[in-house]
Amino acid sequence: MEAKAIARQVRISPTKSRQVLTLIRGKNAGQALETLRFTPKKAARVVEKVLKSAIANAEHNYGMDMDRLVVVKAYADQGPSMKRWQPVSMGRVHPYKHRTSHITVVVAER
């Protein structure tokens, strides 16, 4: 049995989120939370929140034991990009994108 949690349209690029997700993939839930707590990246706070939600879903919905949970899947997909414009010299503009991501964490009992 698997339990999952998804955070949608998080205002951080998927590339930055994936760096943090590789740290927790395959670890015990408690060990993954400890790793995220001491990771100095913005994405670590968001991933920690999603992981806690997945653990809560597993305990409440399926009656799983938190000590036996393992992170089986953790991935970040591209969300919608917000398109913005930066004014530059001579009356021109340069476009840029604020990227968003959908972060998914799946936990299961060992």
Biopython code that builds the backbone (N, CA, C, O; Angstrom):
import numpy as np
from Bio.PDB.StructureBuilder import StructureBuilder

atoms = [
    (1, "MET", "N", (0.846, -1.179, 0.000)),
    (1, "MET", "CA", (0.000, 0.000, 0.000)),
    (1, "MET", "C", (0.889, 1.240, 0.000)),
    (1, "MET", "O", (1.882, 1.306, 0.724)),
    (2, "GLU", "N", (0.528, 2.195, -0.801)),
    (2, "GLU", "CA", (1.294, 3.436, -0.914)),
    (2, "GLU", "C", (0.410, 4.625, -0.555)),
    (2, "GLU", "O", (-0.797, 4.627, -0.798)),
    (3, "ALA", "N", (1.046, 5.630, 0.028)),
    (3, "ALA", "CA", (0.363, 6.894, 0.317)),
    (3, "ALA", "C", (1.177, 8.001, -0.319)),
    (3, "ALA", "O", (2.407, 7.962, -0.297)),
    (4, "LYS", "N", (0.496, 8.996, -0.889)),
    (4, "LYS", "CA", (1.245, 10.058, -1.547)),
    (4, "LYS", "C", (0.676, 11.421, -1.212)),
    (4, "LYS", "O", (-0.464, 11.560, -0.768)),
    (5, "ALA", "N", (1.517, 12.427, -1.441)),
    (5, "ALA", "CA", (1.118, 13.817, -1.258)),
    (5, "ALA", "C", (1.708, 14.622, -2.405)),
    (5, "ALA", "O", (2.818, 14.350, -2.865)),
    (6, "ILE", "N", (0.949, 15.621, -2.865)),
    (6, "ILE", "CA", (1.382, 16.446, -3.995)),
    (6, "ILE", "C", (1.228, 17.915, -3.614)),
    (6, "ILE", "O", (0.193, 18.333, -3.095)),
    (7, "ALA", "N", (2.273, 18.686, -3.881)),
    (7, "ALA", "CA", (2.189, 20.147, -3.742)),
    (7, "ALA", "C", (2.214, 20.712, -5.157)),
    (7, "ALA", "O", (3.170, 20.496, -5.902)),
    (8, "ARG", "N", (1.177, 21.426, -5.518)),
    (8, "ARG", "CA", (1.069, 21.918, -6.886)),
    (8, "ARG", "C", (1.401, 23.402, -6.968)),
    (8, "ARG", "O", (1.149, 24.165, -6.035)),
    (9, "GLN", "N", (1.968, 23.791, -8.097)),
    (9, "GLN", "CA", (2.296, 25.175, -8.432)),
    (9, "GLN", "C", (3.146, 25.854, -7.360)),
    (9, "GLN", "O", (2.873, 26.981, -6.947)),
    (10, "VAL", "N", (4.182, 25.140, -6.922)),
    (10, "VAL", "CA", (5.121, 25.692, -5.951)),
    (10, "VAL", "C", (6.061, 26.628, -6.704)),
    (10, "VAL", "O", (6.542, 26.288, -7.785)),
    (11, "ARG", "N", (6.324, 27.806, -6.135)),
    (11, "ARG", "CA", (7.102, 28.834, -6.833)),
    (11, "ARG", "C", (8.608, 28.595, -6.707)),
    (11, "ARG", "O", (9.343, 29.426, -6.174)),
    (12, "ILE", "N", (9.042, 27.447, -7.207)),
    (12, "ILE", "CA", (10.462, 27.122, -7.293)),
    (12, "ILE", "C", (10.639, 26.233, -8.515)),
    (12, "ILE", "O", (9.765, 25.423, -8.823)),
    (13, "SER", "N", (11.745, 26.374, -9.202)),
    (13, "SER", "CA", (11.913, 25.627, -10.447)),
    (13, "SER", "C", (12.092, 24.135, -10.160)),
    (13, "SER", "O", (12.632, 23.768, -9.116)),
    (14, "PRO", "N", (11.647, 23.278, -11.071)),
    (14, "PRO", "CA", (11.766, 21.838, -10.867)),
    (14, "PRO", "C", (13.221, 21.384, -10.750)),
    (14, "PRO", "O", (13.510, 20.429, -10.029)),
    (15, "THR", "N", (14.123, 22.045, -11.437)),
    (15, "THR", "CA", (15.536, 21.664, -11.381)),
    (15, "THR", "C", (16.072, 21.796, -9.965)),
    (15, "THR", "O", (16.789, 20.918, -9.484)),
    (16, "LYS", "N", (15.726, 22.894, -9.295)),
    (16, "LYS", "CA", (16.179, 23.111, -7.923)),
    (16, "LYS", "C", (15.512, 22.134, -6.967)),
    (16, "LYS", "O", (16.134, 21.693, -6.000)),
    (17, "SER", "N", (14.260, 21.792, -7.223)),
    (17, "SER", "CA", (13.549, 20.840, -6.372)),
    (17, "SER", "C", (14.142, 19.442, -6.508)),
    (17, "SER", "O", (14.246, 18.718, -5.518)),
    (18, "ARG", "N", (14.529, 19.056, -7.708)),
    (18, "ARG", "CA", (15.061, 17.714, -7.944)),
    (18, "ARG", "C", (16.372, 17.488, -7.213)),
    (18, "ARG", "O", (16.668, 16.359, -6.821)),
    (19, "GLN", "N", (17.170, 18.544, -7.017)),
    (19, "GLN", "CA", (18.424, 18.413, -6.268)),
    (19, "GLN", "C", (18.148, 17.933, -4.852)),
    (19, "GLN", "O", (18.896, 17.113, -4.319)),
    (20, "VAL", "N", (17.088, 18.434, -4.238)),
    (20, "VAL", "CA", (16.740, 18.051, -2.873)),
    (20, "VAL", "C", (16.065, 16.683, -2.853)),
    (20, "VAL", "O", (16.302, 15.894, -1.939)),
    (21, "LEU", "N", (15.235, 16.394, -3.841)),
    (21, "LEU", "CA", (14.497, 15.130, -3.862)),
    (21, "LEU", "C", (15.427, 13.927, -3.989)),
    (21, "LEU", "O", (15.115, 12.853, -3.475)),
    (22, "THR", "N", (16.559, 14.088, -4.660)),
    (22, "THR", "CA", (17.501, 12.969, -4.773)),
    (22, "THR", "C", (18.116, 12.616, -3.427)),
    (22, "THR", "O", (18.581, 11.492, -3.240)),
    (23, "LEU", "N", (18.128, 13.552, -2.489)),
    (23, "LEU", "CA", (18.695, 13.288, -1.168)),
    (23, "LEU", "C", (17.822, 12.344, -0.347)),
    (23, "LEU", "O", (18.341, 11.608, 0.493)),
    (24, "ILE", "N", (16.504, 12.349, -0.569)),
    (24, "ILE", "CA", (15.598, 11.568, 0.286)),
    (24, "ILE", "C", (15.063, 10.308, -0.366)),
    (24, "ILE", "O", (14.491, 9.462, 0.322)),
    (25, "ARG", "N", (15.229, 10.159, -1.660)),
    (25, "ARG", "CA", (14.652, 9.005, -2.361)),
    (25, "ARG", "C", (15.267, 7.704, -1.842)),
    (25, "ARG", "O", (16.489, 7.552, -1.840)),
    (26, "GLY", "N", (14.417, 6.763, -1.402)),
    (26, "GLY", "CA", (14.887, 5.465, -0.932)),
    (26, "GLY", "C", (15.206, 5.411, 0.554)),
    (26, "GLY", "O", (15.550, 4.339, 1.052)),
    (27, "LYS", "N", (15.107, 6.512, 1.283)),
    (27, "LYS", "CA", (15.432, 6.538, 2.709)),
    (27, "LYS", "C", (14.192, 6.281, 3.562)),
    (27, "LYS", "O", (13.060, 6.379, 3.089)),
    (28, "ASN", "N", (14.435, 5.948, 4.834)),
    (28, "ASN", "CA", (13.336, 5.852, 5.802)),
    (28, "ASN", "C", (12.736, 7.232, 5.983)),
    (28, "ASN", "O", (13.414, 8.239, 5.778)),
    (29, "ALA", "N", (11.469, 7.285, 6.366)),
    (29, "ALA", "CA", (10.772, 8.568, 6.500)),
    (29, "ALA", "C", (11.417, 9.446, 7.568)),
    (29, "ALA", "O", (11.598, 10.644, 7.350)),
    (30, "GLY", "N", (11.763, 8.877, 8.708)),
    (30, "GLY", "CA", (12.396, 9.648, 9.773)),
    (30, "GLY", "C", (13.758, 10.176, 9.370)),
    (30, "GLY", "O", (14.105, 11.320, 9.665)),
    (31, "GLN", "N", (14.515, 9.347, 8.703)),
    (31, "GLN", "CA", (15.853, 9.743, 8.236)),
    (31, "GLN", "C", (15.744, 10.818, 7.158)),
    (31, "GLN", "O", (16.573, 11.726, 7.103)),
    (32, "ALA", "N", (14.739, 10.723, 6.310)),
    (32, "ALA", "CA", (14.535, 11.728, 5.258)),
    (32, "ALA", "C", (14.166, 13.076, 5.873)),
    (32, "ALA", "O", (14.656, 14.113, 5.426)),
    (33, "LEU", "N", (13.305, 13.072, 6.899)),
    (33, "LEU", "CA", (12.951, 14.322, 7.574)),
    (33, "LEU", "C", (14.176, 14.963, 8.214)),
    (33, "LEU", "O", (14.347, 16.181, 8.165)),
    (34, "GLU", "N", (15.027, 14.133, 8.816)),
    (34, "GLU", "CA", (16.252, 14.640, 9.446)),
    (34, "GLU", "C", (17.188, 15.245, 8.397)),
    (34, "GLU", "O", (17.801, 16.285, 8.636)),
    (35, "THR", "N", (17.296, 14.602, 7.252)),
    (35, "THR", "CA", (18.138, 15.119, 6.169)),
    (35, "THR", "C", (17.619, 16.471, 5.678)),
    (35, "THR", "O", (18.398, 17.402, 5.473)),
    (36, "LEU", "N", (16.315, 16.574, 5.493)),
    (36, "LEU", "CA", (15.726, 17.823, 4.997)),
    (36, "LEU", "C", (15.858, 18.958, 6.009)),
    (36, "LEU", "O", (16.017, 20.118, 5.629)),
    (37, "ARG", "N", (15.792, 18.622, 7.298)),
    (37, "ARG", "CA", (15.874, 19.652, 8.326)),
    (37, "ARG", "C", (17.219, 20.381, 8.289)),
    (37, "ARG", "O", (17.294, 21.562, 8.629)),
    (38, "PHE", "N", (18.280, 19.680, 7.876)),
    (38, "PHE", "CA", (19.611, 20.277, 7.860)),
    (38, "PHE", "C", (20.119, 20.589, 6.460)),
    (38, "PHE", "O", (21.314, 20.823, 6.275)),
    (39, "THR", "N", (19.234, 20.597, 5.477)),
    (39, "THR", "CA", (19.605, 20.962, 4.107)),
    (39, "THR", "C", (19.334, 22.450, 3.899)),
    (39, "THR", "O", (18.188, 22.884, 4.022)),
    (40, "PRO", "N", (20.372, 23.248, 3.582)),
    (40, "PRO", "CA", (20.202, 24.708, 3.491)),
    (40, "PRO", "C", (19.709, 25.181, 2.123)),
    (40, "PRO", "O", (20.359, 26.009, 1.485)),
    (41, "LYS", "N", (18.581, 24.670, 1.675)),
    (41, "LYS", "CA", (18.009, 25.104, 0.407)),
    (41, "LYS", "C", (16.540, 25.438, 0.612)),
    (41, "LYS", "O", (15.875, 24.880, 1.484)),
    (42, "LYS", "N", (16.046, 26.361, -0.209)),
    (42, "LYS", "CA", (14.638, 26.755, -0.125)),
    (42, "LYS", "C", (13.727, 25.571, -0.437)),
    (42, "LYS", "O", (12.677, 25.408, 0.185)),
    (43, "ALA", "N", (14.129, 24.755, -1.393)),
    (43, "ALA", "CA", (13.311, 23.610, -1.793)),
    (43, "ALA", "C", (13.168, 22.597, -0.656)),
    (43, "ALA", "O", (12.180, 21.863, -0.613)),
    (44, "ALA", "N", (14.126, 22.543, 0.256)),
    (44, "ALA", "CA", (14.071, 21.582, 1.356)),
    (44, "ALA", "C", (12.876, 21.850, 2.260)),
    (44, "ALA", "O", (12.272, 20.905, 2.767)),
    (45, "ARG", "N", (12.519, 23.116, 2.476)),
    (45, "ARG", "CA", (11.369, 23.449, 3.317)),
    (45, "ARG", "C", (10.080, 22.944, 2.673)),
    (45, "ARG", "O", (9.206, 22.408, 3.355)),
    (46, "VAL", "N", (9.966, 23.117, 1.362)),
    (46, "VAL", "CA", (8.751, 22.699, 0.643)),
    (46, "VAL", "C", (8.656, 21.177, 0.614)),
    (46, "VAL", "O", (7.587, 20.617, 0.852)),
    (47, "VAL", "N", (9.767, 20.509, 0.324)),
    (47, "VAL", "CA", (9.772, 19.052, 0.246)),
    (47, "VAL", "C", (9.483, 18.452, 1.627)),
    (47, "VAL", "O", (8.805, 17.430, 1.733)),
    (48, "GLU", "N", (9.995, 19.088, 2.674)),
    (48, "GLU", "CA", (9.725, 18.612, 4.030)),
    (48, "GLU", "C", (8.229, 18.662, 4.335)),
    (48, "GLU", "O", (7.678, 17.741, 4.937)),
    (49, "LYS", "N", (7.590, 19.732, 3.920)),
    (49, "LYS", "CA", (6.149, 19.885, 4.130)),
    (49, "LYS", "C", (5.367, 18.792, 3.385)),
    (49, "LYS", "O", (4.420, 18.223, 3.927)),
    (50, "VAL", "N", (5.767, 18.507, 2.147)),
    (50, "VAL", "CA", (5.089, 17.476, 1.352)),
    (50, "VAL", "C", (5.319, 16.097, 1.963)),
    (50, "VAL", "O", (4.400, 15.279, 2.007)),
    (51, "LEU", "N", (6.545, 15.831, 2.437)),
    (51, "LEU", "CA", (6.854, 14.542, 3.049)),
    (51, "LEU", "C", (6.039, 14.337, 4.329)),
    (51, "LEU", "O", (5.520, 13.246, 4.565)),
    (52, "LYS", "N", (5.925, 15.374, 5.150)),
    (52, "LYS", "CA", (5.109, 15.274, 6.367)),
    (52, "LYS", "C", (3.645, 14.992, 6.017)),
    (52, "LYS", "O", (2.971, 14.237, 6.718)),
    (53, "SER", "N", (3.165, 15.589, 4.952)),
    (53, "SER", "CA", (1.797, 15.349, 4.511)),
    (53, "SER", "C", (1.612, 13.909, 4.048)),
    (53, "SER", "O", (0.590, 13.291, 4.345)),
    (54, "ALA", "N", (2.592, 13.364, 3.321)),
    (54, "ALA", "CA", (2.516, 11.979, 2.854)),
    (54, "ALA", "C", (2.529, 11.010, 4.037)),
    (54, "ALA", "O", (1.816, 10.007, 4.030)),
    (55, "ILE", "N", (3.342, 11.313, 5.053)),
    (55, "ILE", "CA", (3.404, 10.469, 6.248)),
    (55, "ILE", "C", (2.066, 10.509, 6.983)),
    (55, "ILE", "O", (1.564, 9.476, 7.426)),
    (56, "ALA", "N", (1.491, 11.710, 7.111)),
    (56, "ALA", "CA", (0.195, 11.847, 7.777)),
    (56, "ALA", "C", (-0.895, 11.106, 7.005)),
    (56, "ALA", "O", (-1.764, 10.475, 7.608)),
    (57, "ASN", "N", (-0.853, 11.180, 5.675)),
    (57, "ASN", "CA", (-1.829, 10.447, 4.855)),
    (57, "ASN", "C", (-1.704, 8.947, 5.083)),
    (57, "ASN", "O", (-2.710, 8.245, 5.180)),
    (58, "ALA", "N", (-0.459, 8.449, 5.169)),
    (58, "ALA", "CA", (-0.235, 7.015, 5.369)),
    (58, "ALA", "C", (-0.773, 6.564, 6.724)),
    (58, "ALA", "O", (-1.392, 5.506, 6.833)),
    (59, "GLU", "N", (-0.530, 7.377, 7.758)),
    (59, "GLU", "CA", (-0.980, 7.002, 9.103)),
    (59, "GLU", "C", (-2.504, 7.087, 9.233)),
    (59, "GLU", "O", (-3.142, 6.189, 9.781)),
    (60, "HIS", "N", (-3.068, 8.169, 8.727)),
    (60, "HIS", "CA", (-4.507, 8.384, 8.919)),
    (60, "HIS", "C", (-5.363, 7.537, 7.988)),
    (60, "HIS", "O", (-6.318, 6.897, 8.428)),
    (61, "ASN", "N", (-5.024, 7.533, 6.709)),
    (61, "ASN", "CA", (-5.887, 6.872, 5.718)),
    (61, "ASN", "C", (-5.686, 5.366, 5.655)),
    (61, "ASN", "O", (-6.641, 4.628, 5.408)),
    (62, "TYR", "N", (-4.443, 4.890, 5.876)),
    (62, "TYR", "CA", (-4.152, 3.469, 5.691)),
    (62, "TYR", "C", (-3.679, 2.781, 6.961)),
    (62, "TYR", "O", (-3.447, 1.573, 6.948)),
    (63, "GLY", "N", (-3.528, 3.524, 8.071)),
    (63, "GLY", "CA", (-3.099, 2.925, 9.336)),
    (63, "GLY", "C", (-1.690, 2.367, 9.324)),
    (63, "GLY", "O", (-1.409, 1.407, 10.041)),
    (64, "MET", "N", (-0.811, 2.930, 8.542)),
    (64, "MET", "CA", (0.573, 2.462, 8.473)),
    (64, "MET", "C", (1.371, 3.006, 9.656)),
    (64, "MET", "O", (1.006, 4.014, 10.260)),
    (65, "ASP", "N", (2.464, 2.317, 9.972)),
    (65, "ASP", "CA", (3.347, 2.714, 11.065)),
    (65, "ASP", "C", (4.438, 3.629, 10.529)),
    (65, "ASP", "O", (5.105, 3.292, 9.551)),
    (66, "MET", "N", (4.628, 4.795, 11.169)),
    (66, "MET", "CA", (5.593, 5.791, 10.675)),
    (66, "MET", "C", (7.023, 5.259, 10.707)),
    (66, "MET", "O", (7.844, 5.638, 9.872)),
    (67, "ASP", "N", (7.328, 4.381, 11.670)),
    (67, "ASP", "CA", (8.699, 3.860, 11.794)),
    (67, "ASP", "C", (9.075, 2.916, 10.658)),
    (67, "ASP", "O", (10.258, 2.682, 10.413)),
    (68, "ARG", "N", (8.077, 2.372, 9.961)),
    (68, "ARG", "CA", (8.350, 1.424, 8.878)),
    (68, "ARG", "C", (8.198, 2.037, 7.491)),
    (68, "ARG", "O", (8.329, 1.331, 6.491)),
    (69, "LEU", "N", (7.921, 3.355, 7.410)),
    (69, "LEU", "CA", (7.702, 4.001, 6.111)),
    (69, "LEU", "C", (9.013, 4.312, 5.400)),
    (69, "LEU", "O", (10.003, 4.697, 6.021)),
    (70, "VAL", "N", (8.991, 4.135, 4.077)),
    (70, "VAL", "CA", (10.139, 4.412, 3.214)),
    (70, "VAL", "C", (9.666, 5.297, 2.063)),
    (70, "VAL", "O", (8.563, 5.115, 1.547)),
    (71, "VAL", "N", (10.499, 6.250, 1.665)),
    (71, "VAL", "CA", (10.185, 7.107, 0.508)),
    (71, "VAL", "C", (10.499, 6.299, -0.754)),
    (71, "VAL", "O", (11.667, 6.099, -1.088)),
    (72, "VAL", "N", (9.470, 5.840, -1.447)),
    (72, "VAL", "CA", (9.681, 5.013, -2.633)),
    (72, "VAL", "C", (9.784, 5.848, -3.910)),
    (72, "VAL", "O", (10.528, 5.496, -4.825)),
    (73, "LYS", "N", (9.040, 6.950, -3.971)),
    (73, "LYS", "CA", (9.106, 7.837, -5.135)),
    (73, "LYS", "C", (9.129, 9.277, -4.651)),
    (73, "LYS", "O", (8.430, 9.639, -3.704)),
    (74, "ALA", "N", (9.930, 10.084, -5.304)),
    (74, "ALA", "CA", (9.960, 11.526, -5.032)),
    (74, "ALA", "C", (10.385, 12.202, -6.324)),
    (74, "ALA", "O", (11.504, 12.006, -6.797)),
    (75, "TYR", "N", (9.490, 12.997, -6.890)),
    (75, "TYR", "CA", (9.819, 13.646, -8.161)),
    (75, "TYR", "C", (9.152, 15.004, -8.266)),
    (75, "TYR", "O", (8.192, 15.302, -7.556)),
    (76, "ALA", "N", (9.683, 15.827, -9.172)),
    (76, "ALA", "CA", (9.148, 17.172, -9.409)),
    (76, "ALA", "C", (8.888, 17.333, -10.897)),
    (76, "ALA", "O", (9.778, 17.120, -11.720)),
    (77, "ASP", "N", (7.667, 17.710, -11.233)),
    (77, "ASP", "CA", (7.289, 17.961, -12.618)),
    (77, "ASP", "C", (7.166, 19.461, -12.855)),
    (77, "ASP", "O", (6.984, 20.241, -11.920)),
    (78, "GLN", "N", (7.268, 19.845, -14.113)),
    (78, "GLN", "CA", (7.137, 21.265, -14.480)),
    (78, "GLN", "C", (5.687, 21.710, -14.351)),
    (78, "GLN", "O", (4.774, 21.040, -14.833)),
    (79, "GLY", "N", (5.487, 22.851, -13.693)),
    (79, "GLY", "CA", (4.170, 23.457, -13.591)),
    (79, "GLY", "C", (4.062, 24.595, -14.597)),
    (79, "GLY", "O", (4.935, 24.755, -15.450)),
    (80, "PRO", "N", (3.008, 25.378, -14.502)),
    (80, "PRO", "CA", (2.877, 26.515, -15.412)),
    (80, "PRO", "C", (3.921, 27.590, -15.110)),
    (80, "PRO", "O", (4.279, 27.815, -13.954)),
    (81, "SER", "N", (4.402, 28.246, -16.160)),
    (81, "SER", "CA", (5.382, 29.321, -15.994)),
    (81, "SER", "C", (4.685, 30.673, -16.085)),
    (81, "SER", "O", (3.837, 30.894, -16.950)),
    (82, "MET", "N", (5.056, 31.569, -15.182)),
    (82, "MET", "CA", (4.526, 32.931, -15.236)),
    (82, "MET", "C", (5.464, 33.752, -16.119)),
    (82, "MET", "O", (6.665, 33.826, -15.855)),
    (83, "LYS", "N", (4.925, 34.355, -17.146)),
    (83, "LYS", "CA", (5.747, 35.121, -18.080)),
    (83, "LYS", "C", (5.787, 36.579, -17.649)),
    (83, "LYS", "O", (4.749, 37.202, -17.428)),
    (84, "ARG", "N", (6.997, 37.115, -17.534)),
    (84, "ARG", "CA", (7.195, 38.489, -17.096)),
    (84, "ARG", "C", (8.139, 39.195, -18.059)),
    (84, "ARG", "O", (8.761, 38.563, -18.913)),
    (85, "TRP", "N", (8.240, 40.525, -17.908)),
    (85, "TRP", "CA", (9.070, 41.334, -18.794)),
    (85, "TRP", "C", (9.963, 42.254, -17.963)),
    (85, "TRP", "O", (9.526, 42.827, -16.964)),
    (86, "GLN", "N", (11.209, 42.386, -18.386)),
    (86, "GLN", "CA", (12.173, 43.274, -17.722)),
    (86, "GLN", "C", (12.535, 44.404, -18.682)),
    (86, "GLN", "O", (13.068, 44.136, -19.758)),
    (87, "PRO", "N", (12.260, 45.659, -18.324)),
    (87, "PRO", "CA", (12.647, 46.756, -19.213)),
    (87, "PRO", "C", (14.164, 46.914, -19.247)),
    (87, "PRO", "O", (14.837, 46.828, -18.220)),
    (88, "VAL", "N", (14.684, 47.146, -20.444)),
    (88, "VAL", "CA", (16.124, 47.375, -20.627)),
    (88, "VAL", "C", (16.316, 48.659, -21.435)),
    (88, "VAL", "O", (15.356, 49.371, -21.728)),
    (89, "SER", "N", (17.538, 48.934, -21.779)),
    (89, "SER", "CA", (17.855, 50.204, -22.421)),
    (89, "SER", "C", (17.203, 50.363, -23.794)),
    (89, "SER", "O", (16.813, 49.382, -24.427)),
    (90, "MET", "N", (17.093, 51.602, -24.239)),
    (90, "MET", "CA", (16.584, 51.972, -25.550)),
    (90, "MET", "C", (15.138, 51.527, -25.755)),
    (90, "MET", "O", (14.742, 51.235, -26.883)),
    (91, "GLY", "N", (14.337, 51.470, -24.678)),
    (91, "GLY", "CA", (12.916, 51.181, -24.789)),
    (91, "GLY", "C", (12.570, 49.746, -25.108)),
    (91, "GLY", "O", (11.442, 49.458, -25.508)),
    (92, "ARG", "N", (13.507, 48.849, -24.942)),
    (92, "ARG", "CA", (13.246, 47.436, -25.252)),
    (92, "ARG", "C", (12.896, 46.671, -23.979)),
    (92, "ARG", "O", (13.022, 47.191, -22.870)),
    (93, "VAL", "N", (12.456, 45.432, -24.158)),
    (93, "VAL", "CA", (12.174, 44.560, -23.017)),
    (93, "VAL", "C", (12.770, 43.178, -23.258)),
    (93, "VAL", "O", (12.907, 42.737, -24.399)),
    (94, "HIS", "N", (13.121, 42.505, -22.173)),
    (94, "HIS", "CA", (13.581, 41.125, -22.239)),
    (94, "HIS", "C", (12.591, 40.258, -21.473)),
    (94, "HIS", "O", (12.273, 40.553, -20.321)),
    (95, "PRO", "N", (12.098, 39.188, -22.104)),
    (95, "PRO", "CA", (11.174, 38.300, -21.392)),
    (95, "PRO", "C", (11.921, 37.345, -20.453)),
    (95, "PRO", "O", (13.062, 36.970, -20.725)),
    (96, "TYR", "N", (11.285, 36.960, -19.367)),
    (96, "TYR", "CA", (11.810, 35.903, -18.520)),
    (96, "TYR", "C", (10.634, 35.160, -17.899)),
    (96, "TYR", "O", (9.506, 35.654, -17.896)),
    (97, "LYS", "N", (10.907, 33.973, -17.376)),
    (97, "LYS", "CA", (9.846, 33.122, -16.841)),
    (97, "LYS", "C", (10.096, 32.816, -15.370)),
    (97, "LYS", "O", (11.214, 32.483, -14.977)),
    (98, "HIS", "N", (9.049, 32.931, -14.566)),
    (98, "HIS", "CA", (9.066, 32.425, -13.197)),
    (98, "HIS", "C", (8.546, 31.004, -13.281)),
    (98, "HIS", "O", (7.360, 30.796, -13.538)),
    (99, "ARG", "N", (9.400, 30.034, -13.071)),
    (99, "ARG", "CA", (8.993, 28.642, -13.216)),
    (99, "ARG", "C", (8.365, 28.111, -11.929)),
    (99, "ARG", "O", (8.745, 28.505, -10.826)),
    (100, "THR", "N", (7.403, 27.217, -12.092)),
    (100, "THR", "CA", (6.766, 26.564, -10.954)),
    (100, "THR", "C", (6.891, 25.057, -11.122)),
    (100, "THR", "O", (7.215, 24.566, -12.203)),
    (101, "SER", "N", (6.631, 24.327, -10.038)),
    (101, "SER", "CA", (6.752, 22.876, -10.113)),
    (101, "SER", "C", (5.650, 22.199, -9.303)),
    (101, "SER", "O", (5.068, 22.793, -8.395)),
    (102, "HIS", "N", (5.381, 20.951, -9.651)),
    (102, "HIS", "CA", (4.474, 20.088, -8.910)),
    (102, "HIS", "C", (5.350, 19.029, -8.243)),
    (102, "HIS", "O", (5.978, 18.225, -8.932)),
    (103, "ILE", "N", (5.400, 19.020, -6.916)),
    (103, "ILE", "CA", (6.273, 18.117, -6.178)),
    (103, "ILE", "C", (5.431, 16.961, -5.615)),
    (103, "ILE", "O", (4.425, 17.189, -4.942)),
    (104, "THR", "N", (5.854, 15.717, -5.897)),
    (104, "THR", "CA", (5.135, 14.531, -5.466)),
    (104, "THR", "C", (6.059, 13.641, -4.632)),
    (104, "THR", "O", (7.194, 13.374, -5.026)),
    (105, "VAL", "N", (5.571, 13.191, -3.496)),
    (105, "VAL", "CA", (6.305, 12.252, -2.629)),
    (105, "VAL", "C", (5.386, 11.083, -2.329)),
    (105, "VAL", "O", (4.244, 11.273, -1.913)),
    (106, "VAL", "N", (5.895, 9.854, -2.545)),
    (106, "VAL", "CA", (5.137, 8.636, -2.295)),
    (106, "VAL", "C", (5.885, 7.825, -1.240)),
    (106, "VAL", "O", (7.087, 7.590, -1.365)),
    (107, "VAL", "N", (5.162, 7.398, -0.195)),
    (107, "VAL", "CA", (5.763, 6.566, 0.862)),
    (107, "VAL", "C", (5.017, 5.244, 0.930)),
    (107, "VAL", "O", (3.831, 5.168, 0.610)),
    (108, "ALA", "N", (5.728, 4.199, 1.352)),
    (108, "ALA", "CA", (5.137, 2.877, 1.515)),
    (108, "ALA", "C", (5.812, 2.165, 2.679)),
    (108, "ALA", "O", (6.923, 2.518, 3.076)),
    (109, "GLU", "N", (5.134, 1.166, 3.220)),
    (109, "GLU", "CA", (5.719, 0.399, 4.319)),
    (109, "GLU", "C", (6.766, -0.569, 3.772)),
    (109, "GLU", "O", (6.627, -1.125, 2.683)),
    (110, "ARG", "N", (7.790, -0.743, 4.550)),
    (110, "ARG", "CA", (8.858, -1.662, 4.168)),
    (110, "ARG", "C", (8.418, -3.082, 4.350)),
    (110, "ARG", "O", (9.185, -4.005, 4.080)),
]
sb = StructureBuilder()
sb.init_structure("model")
sb.init_model(0)
sb.init_chain("A")
sb.init_seg("    ")
for serial, (resi, resn, name, xyz) in enumerate(atoms, 1):
    if name == "N":
        sb.init_residue(resn, " ", resi, " ")
    sb.init_atom(name, np.array(xyz, "f"), 0.0, 1.0, " ", f" {name:<3s}", serial, name[0])
structure = sb.get_structure()
